[in-house]
Structure formats: structure tokens, C-alpha cells
Amino acid sequence: QVQLVESGGGLVQAGGSLRLSCAASRNIFSFNSMGWYRQAPGKQRELVATITGGGTTNYADSVKGRFTISRDNAKNTVYLQMNSLKPEDTAVYYCKANRVGLGYWGQGTQVTVSS
């Protein structure tokens, strides 16, 4: 079991930047990977980015080149740096900790990008 607390969301104009943080209640190195997902109103939750314990990253095509996922194992924290934000990035962003056959979600943080 792990508790994940996201922060850093807010309202930003198109072209702006935000950095999301996901603080875990236990050592994130114990998980196979950590990820960020998002869910816009009326849409399914979708993968944004993941990072493995070894540092391998994976991004959705829609955010490649604009978003960067990183992790600080000493702080048990995962980050999502979001640059060049677009109105279509507006969503609730969720952090997830992945283990084989198990996944733990945070409560989410709202990101709103105005045009």
C-alpha cells in the first residue's frame, strides 16, 4: 500500500508551464514504474508519461517534446514538467505507482489551460 499526493496544478495561459509533483508515502524504488495520467471531462483516462526504476521514460505522442517526467528517489517524489501548454492539456492529472498486477492512484490535481 502507498499514498500518493499530487500537487502543482492550477490555471495557466496557453504557452505557459507548470510542474506537477507526486509525493509517495513509501520508497518509490519498490515499484516497477511511476506514471502520470490525465482525464479530461467526458473522456477516458489516458497515459501521459511513465518512468521506470532504471529511468526509462515513455510519453504519449501528444506531449512528446513538451512534457518531461522525472523522479527523485531520495524524496520519494515524481515530477511532471509541462511546457508549451495547450488548452487541450486541460484535465485532472493523476499519479500512479505500478507493480505487477497492482496499481495505486493519487487523488489528482486539476490543470486548466486557457486560450
N, C-alpha and C positions, 0 to 999 in steps of 0.2 A: 504494500500500500504506500502511496505517496500523495502529498497535497501539492498542487501546482497553483501558483498565484501569478496571474498576468497583470502587467501594468504598462503605462506609457501610451495608451490610446488617447484619442482626442479628436478635435476638429482642426483641419488644416486645409489650406488652399491648394488647388491643383499645382503641381510642380514642387510642392514642399516636401519635407522629410519628417519622419517620426522614427523613434527607436522603441520597440516593444521589448519588455523583459519578462521572463518566466522564471520565478524563483521556486525551487523544489525543496521539499521538506527533508529529503534524504539525498544521498550521493547519486548524482545522475549518471555516473560511470557504470552503475549497476544495470542500466537499461541499454538495450541494443541500439536504440536511436531516440532522438528527441525531434519533435516536429512542430511546425506551425500550420494551422488550418484556418480556413475562414468560411463564414456563411453569410451571404447577403440575403436580404428579405425575399422570400418566395423562391429561394434557390437551395440546392443541396450543399452540404458542407463539402469543401474541396481542399485538397492538399495545396499548400503554398511552398513549403520548403522543409527538408529534413536534414539532420546531421547525425552521423554515426559516432560511436565512441572513438573511432580512429580519425574522425574529422572529415570523412567523405560526405559531400553535400549533394543534394538533389533539389531542383527547383521546378515549379510549374512554368510552362513556356511563357505564360502571361506576365511573369515577374522577373524572368531572367534578365540580368544586366541592370536591374533596378533595386532588387532586394538582396540582402546578404544575411545568412544565418550564421551564428557563431555560438560558441559555448565557453564558459569559464568553469571548469570542473571544481576548482578550489572554492568558488562561490555557489556551486550548485545552481547555476543560472544559465539560461539560454536566451539569446538575443535575436531580434529580427530588425535589422536596419533597413528602413524603407525610404528610398529616394525617388524623385520624379513621380510623386504620387498622382494618380488619376482618379476621377470620380468613380470609375468602375472598381476601384480598390475598396470602396466603402463596404464595410462588413463588420461583423463581430469576429475577432481573431482569437483562436483558441490554441493553447499549448497542449501537447500530448507527449506522454512518455510511453515508449513502446518496449514491450518484452514479447517473446514468442508466445502467441496465444492470448496476450493481455495488453490492454491499453488503458492509460489513466489520463483523464481530461481535466483541464482547468476550467474556471467559470467563464472565461472570455473577457475581452476588452474591446470596446467599440472604437472603430476608426471611421471617421467621416471625412470625406474629401469633397470640398465644394469647388464648383467650376467658376 
